[in-house]
């Protein structure tokens, strides 16, 4: 499992601003898989040694920001999946552009 990158942590901050009860989850999140898709990147998350309870939250969250990435004309959108109180994934999508899935230079 990998650590979350800085961008993923910034986006999760927006989620926890809206759902404060999820703030305690973030330190226990790890990336189990990063998979390129035809139009983006799916980041699958897992919990590592999380012993707290899960709240009854089901949400697809996005603050509507456009993430500017070097090499993409239109940037990225994203959505964070919360299912049964667990933060399960972050899906990044391009606007029908090819992308290598790297966050070398970005701006929100």
Wavefront OBJ file of the C-alpha trace (Angstrom):
o trace
v 0.000 0.000 0.000
v 1.123 3.528 -0.816
v 0.688 6.834 0.976
v -1.773 9.342 -0.426
v -0.178 12.132 -2.435
v -0.494 15.819 -1.569
v -3.304 16.468 -4.056
v -5.361 13.557 -2.719
v -4.916 14.873 0.833
v -6.026 18.367 -0.252
v -9.166 16.951 -1.883
v -9.936 14.850 1.197
v -9.738 18.043 3.270
v -12.681 19.377 1.257
v -14.587 16.161 1.980
v -13.908 16.386 5.708
v -14.943 20.052 5.749
v -18.389 18.913 4.595
v -18.419 15.669 6.628
v -16.362 16.407 9.772
v -17.012 12.936 11.176
v -14.734 11.547 8.410
v -11.721 13.631 9.487
v -10.521 10.870 11.843
v -10.439 8.435 8.899
v -7.827 10.258 6.813
v -4.681 9.269 8.800
v -5.619 5.602 8.321
v -6.150 5.746 4.556
v -3.671 4.165 2.155
v -3.732 3.720 -1.615
v -4.178 0.078 -2.529
v -4.324 0.630 -6.296
v -3.918 3.339 -8.917
v -5.399 2.323 -12.251
v -5.336 4.362 -15.453
v -8.602 4.301 -17.368
v -9.480 5.544 -20.843
v -10.300 8.987 -19.445
v -8.557 9.249 -16.099
v -7.290 7.511 -12.999
v -9.059 5.471 -10.329
v -7.415 5.525 -6.903
v -8.667 2.711 -4.649
v -8.303 3.388 -0.936
v -8.038 1.025 2.032
v -7.907 1.548 5.762
v -4.799 0.544 7.706
v -5.437 -0.335 11.388
v -8.639 1.703 11.657
v -10.503 0.738 14.829
v -13.183 3.428 14.916
v -16.803 3.045 13.910
v -18.062 3.873 10.437
v -20.850 6.435 10.210
v -23.868 5.899 7.996
v -22.668 8.141 5.149
v -23.101 7.371 1.472
v -21.915 10.142 -0.818
v -20.230 10.998 -4.072
v -18.338 14.181 -3.248
v -16.742 16.854 -5.399
v -16.330 20.544 -4.626
v -16.500 21.269 -8.350
v -12.894 22.425 -8.597
v -11.104 22.046 -11.876
v -7.624 20.665 -11.335
v -5.216 22.161 -13.862
v -2.539 19.650 -14.912
v 0.421 20.434 -17.117
v -0.242 18.911 -20.531
v -4.050 18.852 -20.243
v -6.020 21.614 -21.947
v -9.165 21.206 -19.845
v -7.696 19.766 -16.617
v -9.285 17.150 -14.380
v -12.475 16.668 -12.460
v -12.740 14.303 -9.509
v -15.217 12.498 -7.304
v -14.617 10.891 -3.903
v -16.745 7.831 -3.089
v -17.956 7.307 0.470
v -19.877 4.042 0.914
v -21.318 2.856 4.229
v -19.203 5.438 6.037
v -15.913 4.385 4.437
v -13.896 6.522 2.025
v -13.344 3.990 -0.763
v -11.929 5.774 -3.815
v -11.057 8.936 -5.677
v -11.789 8.993 -9.401
v -9.996 11.561 -11.538
v -11.383 12.208 -15.026
v -10.065 14.148 -17.978
v -12.304 15.814 -20.489
v -11.561 13.246 -23.220
v -7.814 13.873 -23.222
v -4.920 11.428 -22.947
v -3.133 11.614 -19.588
v -0.338 9.596 -17.997
v -1.861 9.730 -14.496
v 0.990 11.753 -13.007
v 0.440 14.799 -10.805
v 3.793 16.477 -11.478
v 2.508 20.032 -11.793
v -1.028 20.913 -10.787
v -3.118 23.865 -9.653
v -6.569 23.836 -8.088
l 1 2 3 4 5 6 7 8 9 10 11 12 13 14 15 16 17 18 19 20 21 22 23 24 25 26 27 28 29 30 31 32 33 34 35 36 37 38 39 40 41 42 43 44 45 46 47 48 49 50 51 52 53 54 55 56 57 58 59 60 61 62 63 64 65 66 67 68 69 70 71 72 73 74 75 76 77 78 79 80 81 82 83 84 85 86 87 88 89 90 91 92 93 94 95 96 97 98 99 100 101 102 103 104 105 106 107 108
